[in-house]
Amino acid sequence: MSTSVPSTPAALPVNGQVIGLAHYASRAALERVLAHSGTSFNQSVALRAASDSGGSVERAWLVGRLTGALKIEESAARATVEEMTARELLAEPSAERVSLTDAGHELFDSIRTAGNAIAARLYAGIPAEDLATAGRVLALVTERADAESVAAQAADRIR
């Protein structure tokens, strides 16, 4: 039985389509992990945000983080937080704050472990300097795209 090693693809100009295809391909791998736990992608982003912030955050901050990171409506972000409290992944120590429960911590740890394994496979063999360059370019593109959105929203309010 022979195994084939994937070839290095021809250099493509970086554009939104290439970036989008990479995003959706890697997200599909993560979505398979999330499906096993009944967790939506939005919920996984909320788990990461809460975990990265020490486990307890202001509800408004978490909603803002979801709307900003995922480019979703505030109502969808609020629904995500409510789904997570209903699943007891988040507790509500006060009306203004939410905190990861033990179940939320455990779920996030399992998602993070699986996600790290996926990333290790996807990025294997890519030189660190190439990854650093790609990271800088994508951060700049994200910053510019966010600025475009803010400017468009401001223009819409003026009209």
C-alpha positions as MATLAB code, in Angstrom:
seq = 'MSTSVPSTPAALPVNGQVIGLAHYASRAALERVLAHSGTSFNQSVALRAASDSGGSVERAWLVGRLTGALKIEESAARATVEEMTARELLAEPSAERVSLTDAGHELFDSIRTAGNAIAARLYAGIPAEDLATAGRVLALVTERADAESVAAQAADRIR';
ca = [
       0.000    0.000    0.000;
       1.507    3.291   -1.002;
       0.860    6.507    0.785;
       0.935    9.788   -0.979;
       2.300   12.927    0.533;
       0.317   16.036   -0.322;
       2.271   18.302   -2.609;
       2.902   21.915   -1.826;
       0.284   23.934   -3.693;
       1.356   26.487   -6.240;
       1.697   29.976   -4.829;
      -1.623   31.794   -5.047;
      -2.141   35.488   -4.605;
      -3.647   36.101   -1.191;
      -7.190   37.402   -1.417;
     -10.481   37.035    0.396;
     -11.361   33.826   -1.408;
      -8.094   32.077   -0.475;
      -8.390   33.267    3.132;
     -12.053   32.247    3.282;
     -11.377   28.787    1.882;
      -8.652   28.203    4.473;
     -10.956   29.423    7.245;
     -13.880   27.232    6.204;
     -11.711   24.169    5.658;
     -10.152   24.421    9.115;
     -13.466   25.371   10.724;
     -15.076   22.250    9.209;
     -12.506   20.125   11.034;
     -13.330   21.901   14.310;
     -17.081   21.686   13.677;
     -16.797   17.874   13.676;
     -15.308   18.082   17.173;
     -17.985   20.521   18.313;
     -20.800   18.336   16.972;
     -19.778   15.506   19.295;
     -20.450   17.714   22.308;
     -23.506   19.494   20.919;
     -21.622   22.790   20.973;
     -22.097   25.482   18.355;
     -19.188   27.411   16.899;
     -20.520   30.579   18.555;
     -20.585   28.803   21.921;
     -16.991   27.640   21.434;
     -15.925   31.242   20.799;
     -17.743   32.336   23.966;
     -16.078   29.555   25.968;
     -12.649   30.689   24.745;
     -13.393   34.346   25.479;
     -14.552   33.576   29.010;
     -11.662   31.194   29.674;
      -9.057   33.617   28.309;
     -10.484   36.296   30.617;
     -10.169   34.256   33.790;
     -13.503   32.461   33.665;
     -15.738   35.286   34.890;
     -16.733   38.207   32.678;
     -19.315   40.916   32.368;
     -22.245   39.668   30.304;
     -22.166   42.830   28.161;
     -18.453   42.326   27.472;
     -19.046   38.723   26.344;
     -21.932   39.766   24.096;
     -19.732   42.518   22.633;
     -16.883   40.093   22.122;
     -19.157   37.708   20.203;
     -20.670   40.444   18.030;
     -17.234   41.851   17.247;
     -15.378   38.593   16.678;
     -18.108   36.733   14.805;
     -19.756   39.719   13.103;
     -23.167   38.635   14.364;
     -26.139   40.624   15.587;
     -26.349   41.434   19.280;
     -29.518   39.336   19.556;
     -27.626   36.270   18.280;
     -24.811   36.892   20.750;
     -27.277   37.240   23.622;
     -28.994   34.022   22.509;
     -25.624   32.240   22.560;
     -25.014   33.348   26.161;
     -28.526   32.255   27.144;
     -28.029   28.844   25.495;
     -24.855   28.418   27.502;
     -26.521   29.292   30.798;
     -29.350   26.870   29.955;
     -26.751   24.147   29.315;
     -25.093   25.111   32.620;
     -21.802   25.927   30.896;
     -22.097   29.446   32.288;
     -23.454   30.440   35.681;
     -24.923   33.836   36.505;
     -23.397   35.005   39.796;
     -25.079   38.384   39.213;
     -27.251   40.071   36.603;
     -24.153   41.679   35.098;
     -21.679   38.750   35.148;
     -21.388   35.226   33.847;
     -18.831   32.633   34.909;
     -17.683   29.353   33.464;
     -19.000   26.415   35.438;
     -16.943   23.278   36.020;
     -18.784   21.744   33.044;
     -17.910   24.820   30.957;
     -14.240   24.553   31.916;
     -14.173   20.832   31.103;
     -15.891   21.326   27.759;
     -13.562   24.149   26.784;
     -10.503   22.123   27.791;
     -11.635   19.216   25.598;
     -12.379   21.540   22.649;
      -9.047   23.333   23.076;
      -7.151   20.026   23.197;
      -8.859   18.753   20.047;
      -8.443   22.117   18.318;
      -4.735   22.201   19.155;
      -4.329   18.717   17.676;
      -6.108   19.800   14.493;
      -3.944   22.923   14.241;
      -0.783   20.898   14.762;
      -1.730   18.667   11.828;
      -2.772   21.559    9.595;
       0.319   23.674   10.243;
       2.826   20.794   10.349;
       5.881   21.456    8.233;
       5.133   25.114    7.575;
       8.185   27.178    8.532;
       7.706   29.347   11.619;
       8.705   32.472    9.718;
       6.007   31.789    7.112;
       3.414   31.371    9.851;
       4.584   34.599   11.514;
       4.313   36.478    8.222;
       0.872   35.045    7.537;
      -0.209   36.026   11.050;
       0.937   39.614   10.583;
      -0.734   39.894    7.173;
      -4.022   38.431    8.399;
      -4.038   40.669   11.485;
      -3.570   43.707    9.234;
      -6.308   42.551    6.839;
      -8.651   42.009    9.805;
      -7.853   45.453   11.196;
      -8.538   47.086    7.832;
     -11.744   45.105    7.257;
     -13.002   46.070   10.721;
     -12.226   49.727    9.954;
     -14.153   49.413    6.668;
     -17.150   48.034    8.564;
     -17.051   50.830   11.126;
     -16.832   53.447    8.375;
     -19.717   51.854    6.461;
     -21.867   51.738    9.593;
     -21.114   55.394   10.285;
     -22.019   56.303    6.692;
     -25.273   54.336    6.999;
     -26.205   56.270   10.148;
     -25.628   59.579    8.372;
     -27.848   58.662    5.411;
];
